[in-house]
Amino acid sequence: MGVRAADVVPISEARARLTELAEDVVGRGSEKVLTKNGASYVALVDARKLDYYHALEAEHAGLVLAQGALEGLADLEAGRVIEDSELDQALAVTRVKPRKKA
């Protein structure tokens, strides 16, 4: 859904019309883009829609992690693995030796 010109409001004007703009966002479901010095600055979005956006973002993150896990398993199955020491060297990691118990 695109943003209409009427949904782009200078932030200086939004201060005086905040209640009206908020009611429009909730009532019509149209986001408002507030501008500062002529450029997009912040947006007014229905809180329920924002919750939905956050849920989508979390779902996407889970899918990205799952895809990475599948790729890792495919690498393992295909024998595309390296030894711990090679990985440490590639990551420039220094292993800490465990302390002896007293």
C-alpha positions as CSV (number, residue, x, y, z in Angstrom):
1,M,0.0,0.0,0.0
2,G,1.5,3.3,-1.0
3,V,1.6,6.5,1.0
4,R,-0.7,9.2,-0.3
5,A,0.4,12.9,-0.3
6,A,-2.2,13.6,2.4
7,D,-0.5,11.0,4.6
8,V,2.8,13.0,4.6
9,V,2.8,15.7,7.2
10,P,5.5,18.1,8.3
11,I,6.4,17.4,11.9
12,S,5.8,21.0,12.8
13,E,2.2,20.6,11.7
14,A,1.8,17.2,13.3
15,R,2.4,18.7,16.8
16,A,-0.8,20.7,16.5
17,R,-2.8,17.8,14.8
18,L,-1.5,14.8,16.7
19,T,-4.8,13.6,18.1
20,E,-6.5,14.0,14.7
21,L,-3.7,12.2,12.9
22,A,-3.7,9.4,15.5
23,E,-7.4,8.9,15.1
24,D,-7.0,8.8,11.3
25,V,-4.3,6.2,11.6
26,V,-6.4,4.0,13.9
27,G,-9.7,4.6,12.2
28,R,-8.7,4.3,8.5
29,G,-5.6,2.2,9.0
30,S,-3.4,4.7,7.0
31,E,0.1,5.3,8.3
32,K,1.3,8.9,8.4
33,V,4.8,9.8,7.5
34,L,6.1,12.8,9.4
35,T,8.8,14.9,7.7
36,K,11.5,17.1,9.0
37,N,13.2,19.6,6.7
38,G,11.3,17.9,3.8
39,A,12.7,14.4,4.4
40,S,10.9,11.4,6.0
41,Y,11.6,11.4,9.7
42,V,9.2,9.1,11.6
43,A,5.9,7.4,11.1
44,L,2.6,7.1,12.9
45,V,1.4,3.5,12.7
46,D,-1.5,1.7,14.5
47,A,0.0,-0.1,17.5
48,R,-1.7,-3.4,16.4
49,K,-0.1,-3.1,13.0
50,L,3.3,-2.4,14.6
51,D,2.8,-5.6,16.7
52,Y,2.1,-7.5,13.5
53,Y,5.3,-6.0,11.8
54,H,7.3,-7.1,14.8
55,A,5.9,-10.6,14.6
56,L,6.7,-10.8,10.9
57,E,10.2,-9.6,11.7
58,A,10.7,-12.3,14.4
59,E,9.3,-15.0,12.0
60,H,11.7,-13.9,9.3
61,A,14.6,-14.1,11.7
62,G,13.5,-17.6,12.6
63,L,13.4,-18.6,9.0
64,V,16.9,-17.1,8.3
65,L,18.2,-19.1,11.3
66,A,16.5,-22.3,10.1
67,Q,17.9,-21.8,6.6
68,G,21.4,-21.4,8.1
69,A,21.0,-24.6,10.1
70,L,19.9,-26.5,6.9
71,E,22.9,-25.2,5.0
72,G,25.2,-26.2,7.9
73,L,23.7,-29.7,7.9
74,A,24.1,-30.0,4.1
75,D,27.8,-28.9,4.5
76,L,28.3,-31.5,7.2
77,E,26.7,-34.2,5.1
78,A,28.8,-33.3,2.1
79,G,32.0,-33.3,4.2
80,R,32.6,-29.6,3.9
81,V,34.0,-29.2,7.4
82,I,37.2,-27.9,9.0
83,E,39.0,-28.8,12.1
84,D,38.6,-26.7,15.3
85,S,42.2,-25.5,15.0
86,E,41.6,-24.3,11.5
87,L,38.5,-22.5,12.5
88,D,40.3,-20.9,15.5
89,Q,43.0,-19.7,13.2
90,A,40.5,-18.3,10.7
91,L,38.7,-16.5,13.4
92,A,42.0,-15.5,15.2
93,V,40.8,-17.1,18.4
94,T,43.2,-18.1,21.2
95,R,42.1,-21.0,23.3
96,V,42.2,-20.6,27.0
97,K,43.6,-23.6,28.8
98,P,41.4,-24.9,31.7
99,R,42.8,-24.2,35.2
100,K,44.1,-27.1,37.2
101,K,42.0,-27.9,40.3
102,A,43.7,-27.2,43.6
